[in-house]
Amino acid sequence: MTDLPFDPLELMRTHPEALNVPGGMLTTHGPQDYIGCVPAIAGTLFFADAHLPAVRETISACFDEYQRVVRPALTWLFREEPPEGPSKQAVSRAKPLMAMLARMDEDDLVSFHYTSGKQAHDAGPWEFQVSGVQAWRVKMGGWGLCALRFSVPLLFVEQHSGAFVQLFIDCARRLRAAHGYAGHSLVLSALRFLENQAFEAFLATKLRGFEAGNLVAGAANAHMGIKTVSWLTAINRDYLEKIGGEPVVRSELPMDWFRLFDYEAGVVIQAGPRPEAAPVDEPLPARLVLPDMLLRPVRMPTVHLQYASAGSEPRLIGEAAAQWLTRLDVPPDQLMAYKAKLLDEPKLDSR
């Protein structure tokens, strides 16, 4: 993986379309003539109370900040169960997000999915997605958390990593996030995500640093613990205290390789100067192993990543999902070896 016959950064600069994955890869009907998924850097945050007006204003503020910082080329907006207006429309014809949110009842489903594909069924590297829990479900209890996700092209983080980190922190602060993460991911076609799960499942077996799973499915268990660690990992004060507080984090994660950012409701941990894909044919990076093992006590016991297939296509369900959840774990007696290994990994100021 390290001796590539081409320069990945140059490829991203000159031919970003080369990273596009045809639709339906690894399915009985694929590949097909559309963009099924695109590698990107994505940030995901889990939070509460999207049915409340103040939180809806916060969601809109996060979207405004995403547009200001990233300047994404968004093209399509999809909504599930909209109380008014179409479920699919061009972004150029859509009302401002805050205007749409303001007209919704507390029992309406907060579901907005902005994408950047040329055609409605194409995936694109820019995405902003939010899924909320209705008030009546909140009152019943046991319905997980709300979730927000935004993504950018790989090259954006190579060129503007600080801006991405700050955007993630700002959104975590605004939402008072319970937890979240940011790093390598795939953006799947919004309209055809079921037939592109197979490639995501395949890639997850090759790159341990890739986040995986449907946003709504992942939010279902988000009240039970954190989903994963990544380049950026957000945890609220409750989780922080359960692992011993900030002094323990600073003791276990040396500040030459890790950085802590306060977002009021919790902290964001940055692991290394850039996102890590962690190919399976290379040793696990210590900058992912150490925070994974530190936060293991507050990890959710089970995770929902994908939906089942009627065929024999690869899926991250059942035992495969359980293995994904523990993909960065190592035996406790190996921790000292990984702390020593960290000394040879890139420091935060070594870009």
N, C-alpha and C positions, 0 to 999 in steps of 0.2 A: 504493500500500500504506500510505502514511502518513496520508492523509485519509479515514479510515474513517467511514461514516455511523453508527457506534455505538462505544461504549466497550468494548474487548475485556476489560478487567479487570472491569468491571461485569457483562458477560455471563458471565464465568467465575464470579463470585460468586453471581449470581442464577439463572442458567440453564446450569449446566455441561453438561447433557445436549445443549445446542445444538451442542457440539463433537463429538458422536458421529457417526461416519461409517457409513451403512448397509452391511451386508455385501455383498460381491460387486460393489462399484462398479467400473465400466469393464470388466466381464466380459459375456459374451454372456447370462449368466443373471441378472445383477444389475440394479438393486439388490434386496436381499432384506430380509426383516423380522427382522433381528437386528443387533447392533452389530459391525461388521467390524473397525473400528480406532478408536483414540482418540488425539488428540495428547497428549503428556506430556513431562516432562523425565526423561531416563533416564541412568543411569551404567553404563558397561560396563568391566569389568576383565579382562585376560587374565593367567593365572598358571599355575603348574606343579604337578603332583603331587597331584591330587585323590584319588588312590588311597591316599595315606598317611593314617594315623589322625590325625596332628597337623594336617594340612591340612584334613581333614574337620571337626575341631573348630573350626578357624578359619572355615570356611564357615558352620557353625552359629552362631558368634559374630557373624558379619556379618549373618545373618538376624535374630538377636536384637536387634542394634543397630538394624537397619532398622525392626523392629517398635516398638522403644522410641522412636525419634526421630520416625518418620513416623506411627505408629499407623494402618496401612493397613486398609482394609475388605476383606481377602482372603476369598474365598469358595470357590475350587476349587483342588485340587492335581492336577497331571498328572505321571505318571512314565513314562519309556520303559524297557521291559525291567526292571521291578522284580523283584528276587529273591523277594519275598513281598509280599502285599497287592495291592490293585487298582491299575490304571493311572490311574484317575480316581476321585476321592472329594471330598466336601465337606471344606473345611478344618476345620470344627467336629468332624469325626469322625477326622481324621488324627492320628497320633502326633506328638510333637515331632520336629523335624527331626533333632536329635542322636541321638535314639533310633533313628530309621530308618537313619541313617548308620552307627551303631555296630554294627548287625546285618549290615552288608554286607561281603562279601569284597572284597579288593583288585582282583579281576577283574570285579566287578559294575560296571555303568555308573552313574555318578553323574549322575542326570537328574531334577531337581525343577523344576517350573514352577508357581508359585503365581500365581493370577490373581484379578481382582476383578469379573468380569462377573456379572450377576444370574443368567443362564442359563449353563450350562457352555460353550456355543459363543459367548457374548458376550465382546468385549474390554472391558477396564476400565482406568482410569488407573494403578491400583496393580498392580505386578507384581514378582515376585522369581523369577529364573530362574538355575539353575546347571547347567552341563554339564561333566563331567569326562572324562578319558581313562583307560581301564582300564590296570591294571598291565601286562598282556600286550602292549598296544599301545605303551606307553612303552618297554618292553624292545626292541621291534622297531625303534623310532625312526621319525622322519618323520611323526608324526601330529598336528602342531600343538600347541596349548595348550588348557588348560581356560578356561572363561569364566563370569563371573558378571555379571548385569545386574539392576538394580532401577530402578523408575520411580515417579514421583509426579505428581499433577495439576499443571497449569501454575500454578495459583493458590498451591500450596504453596511454590514457589520464589519467587514474587512476595512472599509474606509471610514466608518463612523461608529466604532464600537462604543465610545463614551456616550454618544447621543442615544443609542439603543438602551444602554444600561440605565441612563437617567430616565428615559421614557418608562421603563419597567418599574423603577422605583416610584416614580410619580403616580403611576396608575395604582400600584400597591397601596400607596399612602391614601389616595383619594377613595379607594374602595374599602379601605381597612381590611385588606385581604387576610383570609385565614391562612392560606399558603399558596404556593405557585412555583413556577420554574420557567426557565427560558434557555433555549439551545437549539441544536439541530432538530429538524422536523421535516415532515412532508405535508404539503398542502394538497389535499385530494379534491377532485371535482365535487362541488357542492350538490349538483344534481345527480351525479352517478358515483357517489362515494362507496356504495355497496360493491360495485364491480371493480373497484380499485383498492379494496382492502387487502386483496391477496398480495399485491406488490409491497404494500406497507408491512405486512406480516413477514414477507421474505426479507425485506431490508432490515427489519428489526433483529433478525437472526444473524445478520452480517455486521451491523454497526450498533454496539451497545450504548453509544452516546445519543442515539436517536430517540426522541420522544415518540410515542405511538398512541393511537386510540382516538375514538370519536369524542368530541368535547362533551356532549350531553351525557353519553354513557359514563365518562370519567367523573362527571359531577355527581353521579348517583351515590357514590361512596365517599365523596370528598369531606363529609362531616366526620368520618371515622379516622382520619389521619392523612398525612401527606402522601402524594402519589409517587413522587420520585425526586431525586436530586439531579441537577444539571449544571451547566455553566453558571447560571444564576438560580438561586433557590431562595424563596421567600417562606418564612415561618413566623407566625404571630407569637405574642408574648406567652400565651399558654403553652404552646409547644416548646418554646425556648426554655421555660422554667422546668418542664418535664425532663429535659436533658441536662439540667444543672445550671442553666442561665448563661448569660453572655461570657462570663469569665471562663467557663468550661469550653465554649466554642473557640475563644481566642487561644486557649491552652492547647486544644487538640488540632487546630487549623492554623499553622504558622502564617503570620501576616505578610511575609514576603511572597506567598503564593495565593493567599486568600485575603479578601477584603470584606468588611462588614459595613453595610449601609443601614441606617436607622430609617424606617418608614412610619414611625410613630406607633402603629399597632404591632410592629414586629421588626425583624431585620431581614435584609437581603444579603445572602452570602455569594460573593463572586469567587469562582474557582478558576484561577489562571487568567491569562490575558485575552483568550479567545475561546469560542465554543470548541468542544472536543467530541469528535465522532466515535472514537474508541473502536476501531475495527477489531473483529474477533480474532484475526490472525496476528495481532500484536498484544503485548502485555496490557493488562488493565492499567489505566493511568491513575496514579495515586491521588490526583486532585479531584477525581470522582469517587474513588474508593473511600477516602477518609471521611468526607461529609456523609456519604451513604451509610457508613457504619455508625457514625455519630448520631444520625437521625433515625436509624433503624427502629428504635423503641417507639417512635411516634408515627411510623408508617402505617397506612391503612392495611388491614389484614387480607383483603381481597380487592381486586380491581376489575372493572368492566372496561374493556378496550375496544372490542369489535363485536359485530353481530354474526351469528352463525350463517353458514352457507349450506345450500341444499346439495351442493356437489362436494368434491374432494379437494377444493382449493385451500391453500394455507390460510389459517385464521388465528388470531391471538385471542383464543377463548380457552376456558378450562385450564388444563395443565400448562398450555403454552402461555397464557396470561400470567399464571402464577410464576413461571420461570422468568418472564419479562420483569415482573415486580422485584425479583431477587437477583437480577442479572449482574449487579455491581457488588454483591456481597462476597466477602472472603472469610475464611476461618479466623476467629479472634486471635489465634496465635501467630497470624501472619501480619498483624497490624504494624508491628515494629519494622518489619521488612518494607512495608509500603511507606512508612514515615521516612525511612532511609532513602527509598526510591524517589521520594518527592524532591530531594536535593538536586536531582539531575533533570527535573522538569522545568519548563519555562516559568520565570517569575513574572509578577504583574508588570514590572517596569522593563521587560525584555522584548517588547514588540519590535 
